[in-house]
Amino acid sequence: MTPDPRLPELVAARLTHDLGSPISTVVALQSQAADPSAASILRDTVEELSLRLRLLSAAFGPPDEMEADAVRELLRGASMAHRVRFVLEGPAPGPLPPAAGRLLLVAGLLAGEALPRGGTVHLAADPGATWAVWPEGRDAAWSRTLLELLAGGTLDAALAQGPRHLLAPWLFCVAEAAGRRPALAHAPEATATPPLLLG
């Protein structure tokens, strides 16, 4: 899949959105740092912002080698981390190839967005096998953008949906760089959300 020239501006818009809330909190509270309760919120928000920056750098920046355990740590910076738990089930401790680590992060974020009411994202990523990522929780559902791409939709149409829907087309670009192909598996139960396979 050839990268679209609109990707940089959509990524910039997405980053601005994801960083806006914690930055606004820091700005609002910095003048109240002498207040113990405000200082506590400020410390927590600065830590959240630091985690968010590291995650976004790893997910949207140049791919870099990372330890498997670092994926779980980086996902603590996700904007939905207050309502979504990320469980890394597959890989043995050790480094993941650069493009593979970034792919796992993006897939985890996409699964987190599939949990509007919270829940658990499972990431099973045995280095020698097809990976599986799936959301588990109330009202869990993959994004329409992802489903359209999996059904043969174009990158052009997906990008036209704007920065809020960027993760699905970005997943396809990152998967191609990692030499993997996204697909949906059959759900184990009729009511379950089918796992996203990266084979």
C-alpha positions in Angstrom: 0.0 0.0 0.0 1.6 3.3 -1.1 1.8 6.0 1.6 -0.6 8.8 0.9 0.7 12.4 0.9 -2.1 13.3 3.3 -0.7 11.1 6.0 1.7 13.7 7.6 -1.1 16.2 8.1 -3.5 13.6 9.5 -0.9 12.3 11.8 -0.1 15.8 13.0 -3.8 16.4 13.6 -4.1 13.1 15.5 -1.1 13.9 17.7 -2.5 17.4 18.5 -5.8 15.8 19.5 -4.2 13.1 21.7 -1.9 15.5 23.5 -4.4 18.4 23.9 -6.2 17.2 27.0 -3.1 16.7 29.3 -1.4 19.8 28.0 -4.5 21.9 28.7 -4.6 20.5 32.3 -0.9 21.4 32.8 -1.5 24.9 31.6 -4.6 25.3 33.7 -2.9 24.1 36.9 0.5 25.5 36.7 -0.5 28.8 38.4 -2.0 26.7 41.3 1.1 24.5 41.9 1.3 25.7 45.6 -2.1 24.1 46.3 -1.4 20.5 47.4 -4.3 19.0 45.6 -3.6 20.9 42.4 0.1 19.9 42.7 -0.9 16.3 42.9 -3.1 16.5 39.8 -0.3 18.3 38.0 2.3 15.6 38.9 -0.1 12.9 37.6 -0.9 14.8 34.4 2.8 15.4 33.7 3.5 11.7 34.1 0.5 10.9 31.8 1.8 13.4 29.2 5.3 11.8 29.4 3.8 8.4 28.8 1.6 9.7 26.0 4.6 11.3 24.2 6.6 8.1 24.4 3.7 6.0 23.0 2.9 8.4 20.1 6.6 8.6 19.2 6.9 4.8 19.1 3.5 4.4 17.2 3.9 7.2 14.6 7.7 7.8 14.5 10.4 5.8 12.8 10.3 2.2 13.9 12.8 1.2 16.5 13.7 -2.1 18.2 11.9 -2.6 21.5 11.6 -5.2 24.2 8.3 -7.1 24.2 7.6 -5.9 27.8 8.1 -2.3 26.5 4.9 -2.6 24.4 2.8 -3.1 27.6 4.6 -0.2 29.3 4.1 2.1 26.3 0.4 1.3 26.1 0.0 2.8 29.6 0.2 6.1 27.8 -2.9 5.5 25.6 -5.7 8.0 25.9 -8.1 5.3 26.8 -5.8 3.7 29.4 -8.0 4.9 32.2 -10.8 2.5 31.1 -8.9 -0.2 29.1 -6.4 -2.8 30.4 -3.8 -4.1 27.9 -2.7 -7.7 28.4 0.3 -9.0 26.5 -0.2 -12.7 26.2 2.2 -14.1 23.7 5.8 -13.0 23.2 8.7 -14.3 25.2 10.8 -11.6 26.8 13.3 -10.1 24.3 13.5 -7.6 21.5 10.9 -7.3 18.7 12.0 -6.3 15.2 11.5 -2.5 14.8 8.5 -2.6 12.5 6.9 -5.4 14.4 7.0 -3.5 17.7 5.3 -0.5 16.1 2.7 -2.7 14.5 1.8 -4.2 17.8 1.4 -0.8 19.4 -0.9 0.5 16.6 -3.0 -2.7 16.7 -3.3 -2.3 20.5 -4.5 1.3 20.2 -7.0 0.4 17.5 -8.4 -2.4 19.7 -8.6 0.1 22.6 -10.7 2.4 20.5 -13.1 -0.5 20.0 -13.9 -0.4 23.7 -16.0 2.7 24.2 -17.2 1.5 27.6 -13.9 0.0 28.7 -12.6 -3.5 28.9 -9.5 -5.5 28.1 -7.3 -5.6 25.0 -5.6 -8.9 24.4 -2.4 -9.0 22.4 -1.1 -12.4 21.5 2.1 -11.9 19.6 4.3 -15.1 19.3 7.2 -13.9 17.1 7.0 -17.1 15.0 3.3 -17.2 14.4 0.3 -15.1 13.3 -0.5 -12.4 15.9 -4.0 -11.9 17.3 -5.3 -8.7 18.9 -8.9 -8.5 20.2 -11.0 -6.2 22.4 -13.1 -7.7 25.2 -15.8 -5.7 26.9 -19.3 -4.2 26.8 -20.2 -2.9 23.3 -16.8 -3.9 21.9 -16.8 -3.4 18.1 -14.1 -2.8 15.5 -14.2 0.6 13.8 -16.2 0.9 10.5 -13.0 2.2 8.9 -11.1 -1.0 9.7 -13.9 -3.2 8.6 -14.1 -1.4 5.2 -10.4 -1.7 4.7 -10.5 -5.4 5.5 -13.3 -5.8 3.0 -11.2 -4.3 0.2 -11.8 -0.6 0.8 -9.2 1.9 -0.4 -6.7 3.8 1.7 -7.9 6.9 -0.1 -11.4 6.5 1.2 -10.2 5.6 4.7 -8.0 8.7 4.9 -10.9 10.9 3.7 -12.6 10.1 7.0 -10.1 12.4 8.9 -7.7 12.1 11.8 -10.2 10.5 14.2 -10.2 7.4 12.0 -6.5 7.4 11.2 -5.4 4.3 13.2 -7.0 1.8 10.8 -5.3 3.1 7.6 -2.1 3.6 9.6 -2.3 0.0 10.7 -2.3 -1.2 7.1 0.7 1.0 6.2 2.6 -0.3 9.3 1.6 -3.9 8.7 2.9 -3.7 5.2 6.3 -2.4 6.5 6.4 -5.3 9.0 5.6 -7.8 6.3 2.3 -8.8 7.8 -1.3 -8.7 6.5 -4.4 -7.8 8.6 -7.4 -10.0 8.6 -10.3 -10.9 10.8 -10.7 -14.3 12.4 -14.0 -16.0 13.2 -15.1 -15.0 16.7 -15.0 -17.9 19.1 -18.6 -17.1 20.1 -21.4 -15.4 18.2 -21.4 -12.5 20.7 -17.7 -12.0 20.7 -15.7 -9.5 18.7 -13.5 -11.3 16.2 -9.8 -11.2 16.7 -7.7 -9.1 14.3 -5.0 -11.3 12.9 -1.7 -10.0 11.7 -0.1 -12.9 9.7 
